[in-house]
Protein backbone atom coordinates (compact mmCIF):
# COMPACT_ATOMS: atom_id res chain seq x y z
CA UNK A 1 0.00 0.00 0.00
CA UNK A 2 1.10 3.55 -0.65
CA UNK A 3 0.91 6.24 2.04
CA UNK A 4 -2.57 7.37 1.02
CA UNK A 5 -3.91 3.80 1.20
CA UNK A 6 -2.33 3.26 4.60
CA UNK A 7 -3.81 6.46 6.02
CA UNK A 8 -7.21 5.63 4.55
CA UNK A 9 -7.11 2.23 6.26
CA UNK A 10 -6.00 3.82 9.53
CA UNK A 11 -8.70 6.49 9.52
CA UNK A 12 -11.64 4.54 8.14
CA UNK A 13 -11.28 0.87 9.09
CA UNK A 14 -12.18 -1.04 12.20
CA UNK A 15 -9.29 -1.92 14.51
CA UNK A 16 -9.39 -5.58 13.50
CA UNK A 17 -8.78 -4.76 9.83
CA UNK A 18 -5.91 -2.37 10.63
CA UNK A 19 -4.27 -4.87 12.99
CA UNK A 20 -4.67 -7.77 10.58
CA UNK A 21 -3.03 -5.78 7.78
CA UNK A 22 -0.07 -4.84 10.01
CA UNK A 23 0.31 -8.42 11.24
CA UNK A 24 0.40 -9.69 7.66
CA UNK A 25 3.10 -7.17 6.72
CA UNK A 26 5.20 -8.10 9.76
CA UNK A 27 4.94 -11.83 9.05
CA UNK A 28 5.87 -11.28 5.39
CA UNK A 29 9.18 -9.78 6.54
CA UNK A 30 9.98 -11.53 9.84
CA UNK A 31 7.82 -14.64 9.73
CA UNK A 32 6.65 -15.62 13.20
CA UNK A 33 9.89 -14.63 14.93
CA UNK A 34 10.03 -12.40 18.01
CA UNK A 35 13.55 -11.22 18.80
CA UNK A 36 14.63 -11.07 22.43
CA UNK A 37 16.85 -8.25 23.78
CA UNK A 38 18.39 -8.07 27.23
CA UNK A 39 17.63 -4.64 28.75
CA UNK A 40 20.06 -3.21 31.32
CA UNK A 41 18.94 0.01 33.04
CA UNK A 42 22.38 1.14 34.14
CA UNK A 43 21.58 4.45 35.89
CA UNK A 44 18.54 6.42 37.02
CA UNK A 45 20.58 9.59 37.57
CA UNK A 46 19.53 12.21 35.03
CA UNK A 47 20.44 15.84 34.35
CA UNK A 48 17.30 16.37 32.26
CA UNK A 49 13.93 17.50 33.60
CA UNK A 50 11.31 16.11 31.21
CA UNK A 51 7.86 16.76 32.65
CA UNK A 52 6.55 13.21 32.08
CA UNK A 53 9.47 11.19 33.44
CA UNK A 54 9.65 9.60 36.88
CA UNK A 55 13.46 9.87 37.07
CA UNK A 56 13.53 13.53 36.04
CA UNK A 57 16.19 15.65 37.75
CA UNK A 58 13.70 17.52 39.95
CA UNK A 59 12.06 14.41 41.43
CA UNK A 60 13.52 14.25 44.95
CA UNK A 61 11.59 11.09 45.84
CA UNK A 62 13.71 8.83 43.61
CA UNK A 63 16.28 6.54 45.18
CA UNK A 64 19.16 7.15 42.80
CA UNK A 65 21.55 4.43 41.68
CA UNK A 66 24.30 3.81 39.19
CA UNK A 67 25.47 0.32 38.26
CA UNK A 68 29.21 -0.21 38.60
CA UNK A 69 31.16 -1.35 35.57
CA UNK A 70 31.57 -4.77 37.16
CA UNK A 71 27.80 -5.06 37.70
CA UNK A 72 27.13 -4.22 34.07
CA UNK A 73 29.72 -6.68 32.79
CA UNK A 74 28.49 -9.42 35.15
CA UNK A 75 24.94 -8.88 33.88
CA UNK A 76 26.09 -9.14 30.26
CA UNK A 77 28.05 -12.30 31.10
CA UNK A 78 24.96 -13.87 32.65
CA UNK A 79 22.87 -12.84 29.67
CA UNK A 80 25.41 -14.31 27.26
CA UNK A 81 25.28 -17.65 29.09
CA UNK A 82 21.49 -17.53 28.88
CA UNK A 83 21.69 -17.03 25.12
CA UNK A 84 21.09 -13.31 24.58
CA UNK A 85 22.79 -11.90 21.50
CA UNK A 86 21.58 -8.32 21.91
CA UNK A 87 21.99 -6.04 24.93
CA UNK A 88 20.29 -2.68 25.34
CA UNK A 89 22.02 -0.34 27.81
CA UNK A 90 19.57 2.36 28.80
CA UNK A 91 20.00 5.09 31.37
CA UNK A 92 19.26 8.63 32.37
CA UNK A 93 21.59 11.33 31.09
CA UNK A 94 24.10 10.65 33.85
CA UNK A 95 27.26 12.82 33.61
CA UNK A 96 29.38 9.96 35.02
CA UNK A 97 28.92 7.99 31.82
CA UNK A 98 31.19 10.05 29.62
CA UNK A 99 32.10 8.92 26.13
CA UNK A 100 35.38 7.28 27.29
CA UNK A 101 33.53 5.38 30.04
CA UNK A 102 30.86 4.14 27.62
CA UNK A 103 33.47 3.24 25.00
CA UNK A 104 35.30 1.15 27.57
CA UNK A 105 32.08 -0.65 28.50
CA UNK A 106 31.21 -1.39 24.89
CA UNK A 107 34.71 -2.76 24.24
CA UNK A 108 34.47 -5.08 27.25
CA UNK A 109 31.03 -6.33 26.21
CA UNK A 110 32.37 -7.11 22.76
CA UNK A 111 35.21 -9.10 24.30
CA UNK A 112 32.69 -11.19 26.25
CA UNK A 113 30.55 -11.79 23.18
CA UNK A 114 32.04 -10.46 19.91
CA UNK A 115 28.90 -11.35 17.94
CA UNK A 116 26.48 -9.63 20.31
CA UNK A 117 24.77 -6.43 19.21
CA UNK A 118 25.16 -3.54 21.66
CA UNK A 119 22.48 -0.85 21.75
CA UNK A 120 23.00 2.35 23.72
CA UNK A 121 20.25 4.70 24.88
CA UNK A 122 22.15 7.50 26.58
CA UNK A 123 20.76 10.77 25.29
CA UNK A 124 21.93 13.45 22.88
CA UNK A 125 25.69 13.47 22.36
CA UNK A 126 28.16 15.10 20.00
CA UNK A 127 29.05 13.78 16.55
CA UNK A 128 32.50 12.96 17.88
CA UNK A 129 30.96 10.94 20.70
CA UNK A 130 28.83 8.95 18.27
CA UNK A 131 31.90 8.31 16.10
CA UNK A 132 33.99 7.05 19.00
CA UNK A 133 31.21 4.85 20.35
CA UNK A 134 30.78 3.30 16.91
CA UNK A 135 34.52 2.64 16.67
CA UNK A 136 34.40 1.00 20.11
CA UNK A 137 31.84 -1.49 18.77
CA UNK A 138 28.42 0.03 19.48
CA UNK A 139 25.97 -1.28 16.87
CA UNK A 140 22.71 0.52 17.58
CA UNK A 141 21.59 3.74 19.23
CA UNK A 142 18.13 4.53 20.56
CA UNK A 143 16.93 8.13 20.89
CA UNK A 144 13.16 8.55 21.07
CA UNK A 145 11.64 11.83 19.94
CA UNK A 146 8.41 11.16 21.96
CA UNK A 147 6.22 13.60 20.01
CA UNK A 148 6.39 15.16 16.54
CA UNK A 149 4.60 18.31 17.73
CA UNK A 150 7.38 20.93 18.12
CA UNK A 151 5.56 23.04 20.73
CA UNK A 152 4.45 20.03 22.77
CA UNK A 153 7.97 18.61 22.60
CA UNK A 154 9.52 21.85 23.86
CA UNK A 155 7.00 22.03 26.71
CA UNK A 156 7.37 18.39 27.80
CA UNK A 157 11.16 18.41 27.58
CA UNK A 158 11.48 21.65 29.52
CA UNK A 159 12.86 23.72 26.67
CA UNK A 160 14.70 21.12 24.60
CA UNK A 161 13.51 21.46 21.01
CA UNK A 162 12.38 18.75 18.63
CA UNK A 163 14.97 19.99 16.12
CA UNK A 164 17.77 19.24 18.59
CA UNK A 165 16.52 15.69 18.89
CA UNK A 166 16.15 15.23 15.15
CA UNK A 167 19.61 16.70 14.50
CA UNK A 168 21.10 14.09 16.82
CA UNK A 169 19.25 11.35 14.92
CA UNK A 170 20.67 12.76 11.66
CA UNK A 171 24.15 12.67 13.17
CA UNK A 172 23.78 9.01 14.15
CA UNK A 173 23.06 8.12 10.53
CA UNK A 174 26.52 9.37 9.55
CA UNK A 175 28.21 6.52 11.41
CA UNK A 176 26.33 3.46 10.16
CA UNK A 177 24.33 2.80 13.32
CA UNK A 178 21.07 0.97 13.34
CA UNK A 179 19.08 4.00 14.44
CA UNK A 180 16.15 3.63 16.79
CA UNK A 181 13.59 6.19 17.89
CA UNK A 182 9.91 6.28 18.76
CA UNK A 183 7.21 8.05 20.69
CA UNK A 184 4.68 7.96 23.50
CA UNK A 185 0.97 7.81 22.81
CA UNK A 186 -1.61 9.62 24.91
CA UNK A 187 0.46 12.60 26.00
CA UNK A 188 -1.56 15.55 27.31
CA UNK A 189 -2.05 17.99 24.47
CA UNK A 190 -1.63 15.54 21.60
CA UNK A 191 -4.31 14.98 18.96
CA UNK A 192 -5.14 12.29 16.44
CA UNK A 193 -3.20 14.34 13.90
CA UNK A 194 -0.19 14.30 16.25
CA UNK A 195 -0.30 10.49 16.29
CA UNK A 196 -0.41 10.37 12.50
CA UNK A 197 2.50 12.82 12.24
CA UNK A 198 4.46 10.70 14.74
CA UNK A 199 4.17 7.72 12.41
CA UNK A 200 4.97 9.80 9.33
CA UNK A 201 8.11 11.15 11.00
CA UNK A 202 9.23 7.56 11.66
CA UNK A 203 8.60 6.75 8.00
CA UNK A 204 10.43 9.84 6.75
CA UNK A 205 13.49 9.04 8.87
CA UNK A 206 13.27 5.37 7.90
CA UNK A 207 14.16 4.28 11.44
CA UNK A 208 15.54 0.77 11.90
CA UNK A 209 13.84 0.45 15.29
CA UNK A 210 10.69 2.16 16.56
CA UNK A 211 9.57 1.98 20.19
CA UNK A 212 5.96 2.99 20.87
CA UNK A 213 4.44 2.99 24.33
CA UNK A 214 1.44 4.45 26.13
CA UNK A 215 2.00 7.51 28.30
CA UNK A 216 1.34 6.58 31.94
CA UNK A 217 1.19 9.58 34.32
CA UNK A 218 3.71 9.43 37.17
CA UNK A 219 2.50 10.79 40.54
CA UNK A 220 5.79 12.57 41.24
CA UNK A 221 5.84 14.64 38.06
CA UNK A 222 4.07 17.81 36.89
CA UNK A 223 1.80 15.60 34.75
CA UNK A 224 0.54 13.55 37.69
CA UNK A 225 -3.09 14.57 37.08
CA UNK A 226 -3.06 13.93 33.33
CA UNK A 227 -5.79 11.69 31.97
CA UNK A 228 -4.78 8.09 31.27
CA UNK A 229 -5.64 7.45 27.63
CA UNK A 230 -6.71 3.98 26.43
CA UNK A 231 -4.03 1.51 25.32
CA UNK A 232 -5.93 1.12 22.05
CA UNK A 233 -4.34 4.33 20.76
CA UNK A 234 -0.85 2.87 21.17
CA UNK A 235 -1.87 -0.43 19.56
CA UNK A 236 -3.19 1.46 16.53
CA UNK A 237 0.06 3.45 16.35
CA UNK A 238 2.10 0.23 16.31
CA UNK A 239 0.00 -1.03 13.41
CA UNK A 240 0.34 2.26 11.52
CA UNK A 241 4.13 2.36 11.90
CA UNK A 242 4.41 -1.28 10.82
CA UNK A 243 2.52 -0.48 7.62
CA UNK A 244 4.78 2.50 6.93
CA UNK A 245 7.99 0.65 7.89
CA UNK A 246 7.62 -3.05 7.02
CA UNK A 247 11.32 -3.79 7.69
CA UNK A 248 11.77 -1.98 11.03
CA UNK A 249 12.11 -3.74 14.36
CA UNK A 250 9.23 -2.73 16.65
CA UNK A 251 9.20 -3.82 20.31
CA UNK A 252 6.10 -4.73 22.26
CA UNK A 253 6.90 -2.32 25.07
CA UNK A 254 6.81 -3.04 28.79
CA UNK A 255 4.62 0.03 29.32
CA UNK A 256 1.88 -1.68 27.31
CA UNK A 257 2.18 -4.73 29.58
CA UNK A 258 2.03 -2.47 32.61
CA UNK A 259 -1.19 -0.84 31.46
CA UNK A 260 -2.85 -4.12 30.47
CA UNK A 261 -1.97 -7.72 31.33
CA UNK A 262 -2.22 -8.62 27.63
CA UNK A 263 -0.73 -5.35 26.37
CA UNK A 264 2.44 -6.82 24.92
CA UNK A 265 0.57 -9.65 23.23
CA UNK A 266 -1.75 -7.11 21.61
CA UNK A 267 1.23 -5.18 20.28
CA UNK A 268 2.76 -8.38 18.89
CA UNK A 269 -0.54 -9.14 17.17
CA UNK A 270 -0.51 -5.61 15.66
CA UNK A 271 2.91 -5.88 14.04
CA UNK A 272 5.52 -5.72 16.83
CA UNK A 273 8.35 -8.28 16.62
CA UNK A 274 10.67 -7.60 19.59
CA UNK A 275 10.54 -8.13 23.37
CA UNK A 276 13.03 -6.69 25.86
CA UNK A 277 13.03 -8.50 29.21
CA UNK A 278 14.66 -6.38 31.90
CA UNK A 279 17.84 -8.17 33.07
CA UNK A 280 18.96 -5.33 35.37
CA UNK A 281 19.92 -6.73 38.82
CA UNK A 282 16.68 -7.10 40.77
CA UNK A 283 17.74 -4.85 43.65
CA UNK A 284 17.79 -1.83 41.30
CA UNK A 285 14.80 -2.51 39.06
CA UNK A 286 12.12 -0.83 41.18
CA UNK A 287 14.11 2.44 41.25
CA UNK A 288 14.11 2.89 37.47
CA UNK A 289 10.52 4.09 37.62
CA UNK A 290 9.88 6.08 34.47
CA UNK A 291 6.18 5.46 35.09
CA UNK A 292 4.23 3.76 37.90
CA UNK A 293 3.09 0.15 37.86
CA UNK A 294 6.02 -1.36 35.98
CA UNK A 295 5.78 -5.13 35.78
CA UNK A 296 8.32 -7.87 36.58
CA UNK A 297 10.22 -5.86 39.21
CA UNK A 298 10.69 -8.70 41.72
CA UNK A 299 12.08 -11.32 39.36
CA UNK A 300 15.13 -11.58 37.15
CA UNK A 301 14.84 -10.88 33.46
CA UNK A 302 15.88 -14.45 32.83
CA UNK A 303 12.77 -15.66 34.64
CA UNK A 304 10.75 -13.19 32.57
CA UNK A 305 12.21 -14.61 29.35
CA UNK A 306 10.84 -18.04 30.22
CA UNK A 307 7.40 -16.59 30.97
CA UNK A 308 7.38 -14.67 27.70
CA UNK A 309 7.61 -17.81 25.59
CA UNK A 310 4.05 -18.81 26.46
CA UNK A 311 2.76 -15.29 25.92
CA UNK A 312 4.32 -15.15 22.46
CA UNK A 313 2.90 -18.53 21.51
CA UNK A 314 -0.57 -17.20 22.33
CA UNK A 315 -0.36 -14.96 19.24
CA UNK A 316 1.14 -17.72 17.07
CA UNK A 317 4.68 -16.43 17.19
CA UNK A 318 7.86 -17.80 18.76
CA UNK A 319 10.86 -16.33 20.57
CA UNK A 320 14.30 -16.41 19.00
CA UNK A 321 17.63 -15.40 20.55
CA UNK A 322 19.06 -14.35 17.20
CA UNK A 323 20.89 -11.04 16.99
CA UNK A 324 17.95 -9.74 14.95
CA UNK A 325 19.25 -6.79 12.94
CA UNK A 326 16.45 -4.96 11.18
CA UNK A 327 15.71 -6.20 7.67
CA UNK A 328 15.87 -2.63 6.39
CA UNK A 329 19.34 -2.07 7.84
CA UNK A 330 20.63 -5.34 6.38
CA UNK A 331 19.19 -4.52 2.98
CA UNK A 332 20.82 -1.10 3.12
CA UNK A 333 24.23 -2.58 3.88
CA UNK A 334 23.76 -5.14 1.12
CA UNK A 335 22.89 -2.39 -1.37
CA UNK A 336 26.00 -0.40 -0.40
CA UNK A 337 28.30 -3.40 -0.70
Secondary structure, DSSP 8 states (H G I E B T S, - for coil): --HHHHHHHHHHS-HHHHHHHHHHHHHHHHTTEEEE-EEEEEE---S---TT-TT-TT-TT----B--HHHHHHHHHHHHHHT--EEEEEE---TTS-HHHHHHHHHHHHHH-TT-EEEEE-----HHHHHHHHHHT--EEE---B-S-HHHHHHHTTT--HHHHHHHHHHHHTTT-EEEEEEEES-TT--HHHHHHHHHHHHHHT-SEEEEEE----TTSTTTT-----THHHHHHHHHHHHH-TTSB-BB-HHHHHH-TTHHHHHHHTT--EE--B-S-HHHHTT--SSTT-S--SS-HHHHHHHHHHHHHTTT-EEE-S----HHHHHHHHHH-
